[in-house]
Amino acid sequence: MSASEATRLPATFNRLAWSNLAAQSAEQIALAASPIVAVLLLGVGEGETGLLQTALTLPFVLMAIPAGLLTDRISRRHLMAGAEALRAAALLAILLLIGLHQLTLPLLALAGFIAVCGTVVYSVAAPALVPSLVSPQQLPAANTRIELARTIAFASGPALGGFLVGFDAAVISGASGIEPATAAERGALKEFGLPVRNTGTYIGHGVETQFLANLGIACAAIEHGKLFAPAGSGDTGDSPSGLSQVIVTSVGNWRGEGLALVERIG
């Protein structure tokens, strides 16, 4: 096998990598959005919010070993599909209860607990499926891709969760252009449909200064209530009127990654 063939990952693995990014992002968004929904819709206090967070965290402790046992005994593809179906059903149940005005804190905690159980099973099964999709020489690159997706989801998911619950949000991206990190960020942001502005063309990619400069640009955009006009191929969407939230990213700088949420208060 040539060097290029060894590093070219098969399409079946690429589908797994993208689905892993989507699944991990959805989990982080749900974990971030659930307490916000509890506060805004149910009017719960600090104690109840802490109990909700406990319910959403328990599956990582309770389900990790059972998920590993299931992964060894059941088809991993079927297990992943079933786990995602379980999570989707739990999240749809939350939306249905909100629509019917029947959502309560115990029901939110129960549905969230079930959804996170699905996440744990999927997160255990997905890496275990990798060796069957790639050759031994490709395992390091494949595992790197899986971990990169997980890192991006853990970094961006909570902020995006706050965006989806909030209003008038946008993204200022400081992605360096280095792959596959930049493509992974672009794909994740596309899924959420938020307007994006890239600043590298204007201010460069200095690892020490770019993120701080983008924070300043985000503050100025909120002060003016709108984003600057799109100028590059990576700029998408129209600026919301009355811009009140901006997420600032710095992806692909290696040892210079950053993520911040700049928000108008009051």
Buried (B, 14 or more C-beta within 10 A) or exposed (E): EEEEEBEEBEEEBEEBBBBBBBBBBBBBBBBBBBBBBBBEBBEBEEEBBEBBBEBBBBBBEBBEEEBBEBBEEEEBEEBBEBBBEBBEEBBEBBEEBEEEEEBEBEBBBBBBBBBBBBBBBBBBBBBBBBEEBBEEEBEEBBBEBBEBBBBBBBBBBBBBBBBBBBEBBBBBBBBBEEEBBBBBBBBBBEEBEBBBBBBBEEBEBEBEEBBBBBBEBBBEBBEEBBBBEBEEEBBBBEBBEEBBBBBBBBBBBEEBBBBBBBBBEE
